[in-house]
Amino acid sequence: MYGKFRNHLEKELQTIQENGLFKRERVIETPQGAVVKVNGKDVIIFCANNYLGLSSHPQVIAAANKALDSRGYGMSSVRFICGTQDIHKELEKKIAKFLGTEDTILYAACFDANGGVFEPLIGEEDAVISDELNHASIIDGVRLCKAERFRYKNSDMSDLEEQLKKTADKRFRLIVTDGVFSMDGFVAPLDRVCDLADQYNALVMVDESHATGYIGKTGRGTVELKNVMGRVDIITGTLGKSLGGAMGGFTTGHKEIIELLRQRSRPYLFSNSLAPAIVGASIAVFDLLSNTTELRDKLEKNILYFKQGIKKIGLEFKEGDSAIVPVMLYDAKLAQQFAEKLLQEGIYVVGFFYPVVPKGQARIRVQLSAAHEKGHLDKAIAAFEKVGKELGVIK
């Protein structure tokens, strides 16, 4: 039977390649950092979610090693059987304290957190109202629940209000949005979302995966930036981006919500507990971020410096409030060529194009980090200028 199925798969893969959508993985031979080794060559990385530079931070690695020595390699169980350690509970408390919520539940990834939040909480009598550009994990999570589904145009509050009016007969309405939309770097208007939620008696959920740790004055995310801490009912996030860059996700919010998720959230109930080394390292990360804003302050300066440099050389980018700077090229083939030539110049970035972004909106997504020094940024800006002129993007 597989022979016929294999032929089908080969045709599918060939179609992907012919359409210029085939994804190839570059192999990194060193720890994640500002500079990594790819194919034996040192390159400056501008495509990781390592916003605070914590992926290889000495304090984080030391904490991981300490937890490995004191709590072992893995739990070999799920949380409610025999997979909960004291450090799991400690990390949950630290996340709740950091984000100003009542309780937290840990997952293997934020994909699991989003996949496991809707089905236990809302049902056939309810409605989910989701931003059209929400992450795939939110889309998949919504599909698993029986609530009626509605979408509103990206950050369009008039459209959101229309969906709220349309669902007035529902028992509960849950508005869900990304905090930072990762392809554009834009921040959701959470203050206006919460105002509408108050007006129409709806709940609010936000995925802060690209925000927690560096967005906002003290890194509490878009909920801090938009001054809505305490007004958002459910926050999901990841430990795999700003907060150390390993694995793990979380849902934090009202204690009753979190307790029901412990009882009924399938990704939590049927997945192994988060590894002790990750938990120990994450505790150290929250301690670090609670004591100083040094890293997010440095990142903020890096973002401004890079944007000024890119603007000066004549390239166009989307102006957002995050560490994501999409340099717009519009053509898919051009974006791929541009990224490949930048790699030859020692700058590791990735071109994004349809279906990841809309047709005609191809780009290089640059992600800044606190690990970057001024010399790294200068080299990147110079490489963008050189390649831009070679490919006729800069006249």
Stockholm file with secondary structure:
# STOCKHOLM 1.0

chainA/1-395         MYGKFRNHLEKELQTIQENGLFKRERVIETPQGAVVKVNGKDVIIFCANNYLGLSSHPQVIAAANKALDSRGYGMSSVRFICGTQDIHKELEKKIAKFLGTEDTILYAACFDANGGVFEPLIGEEDAVISDELNHASIIDGVRLCKAERFRYKNSDMSDLEEQLKKTADKRFRLIVTDGVFSMDGFVAPLDRVCDLADQYNALVMVDESHATGYIGKTGRGTVELKNVMGRVDIITGTLGKSLGGAMGGFTTGHKEIIELLRQRSRPYLFSNSLAPAIVGASIAVFDLLSNTTELRDKLEKNILYFKQGIKKIGLEFKEGDSAIVPVMLYDAKLAQQFAEKLLQEGIYVVGFFYPVVPKGQARIRVQLSAAHEKGHLDKAIAAFEKVGKELGVIK
#=GR chainA/1-395 SS CHHHHHHHHHHHHHHHHHTTCCCCCCCBCSCSSSEEEETTEEEEECSSSCTTSCTTCHHHHHHHHHHHHHHCSCCCSCIIIIICCHHHHHHHHHHHHHHTCSEEEEESCHHHHHHTTHHHHCCTTCEEEEETTCCHHHHHHHHTSCSEEEEECTTCHHHHHHHHHHTTTSSCEEEEEESEETTTTEECCHHHHHHHHHHHTCEEEEECTTTTTTSSTTSCCHHHHTTCTTTCSEEEEESSSTTCSSSCEEEEECHHHHHHHHHHCHHHHTSCCCCHHHHHHHHHHHHHHHHCCHHHHHHHHHHHHHHHHHHHHTCCBCCCSSSEEEEEEECHHHHHHHHHHHHHTTEECCEECTTSSCTTCEEEEEECCTTCCHHHHHHHHHHHHHHHHHTTSCC
#=GC SS_cons         CHHHHHHHHHHHHHHHHHTTCCCCCCCBCSCSSSEEEETTEEEEECSSSCTTSCTTCHHHHHHHHHHHHHHCSCCCSCIIIIICCHHHHHHHHHHHHHHTCSEEEEESCHHHHHHTTHHHHCCTTCEEEEETTCCHHHHHHHHTSCSEEEEECTTCHHHHHHHHHHTTTSSCEEEEEESEETTTTEECCHHHHHHHHHHHTCEEEEECTTTTTTSSTTSCCHHHHTTCTTTCSEEEEESSSTTCSSSCEEEEECHHHHHHHHHHCHHHHTSCCCCHHHHHHHHHHHHHHHHCCHHHHHHHHHHHHHHHHHHHHTCCBCCCSSSEEEEEEECHHHHHHHHHHHHHTTEECCEECTTSSCTTCEEEEEECCTTCCHHHHHHHHHHHHHHHHHTTSCC
//
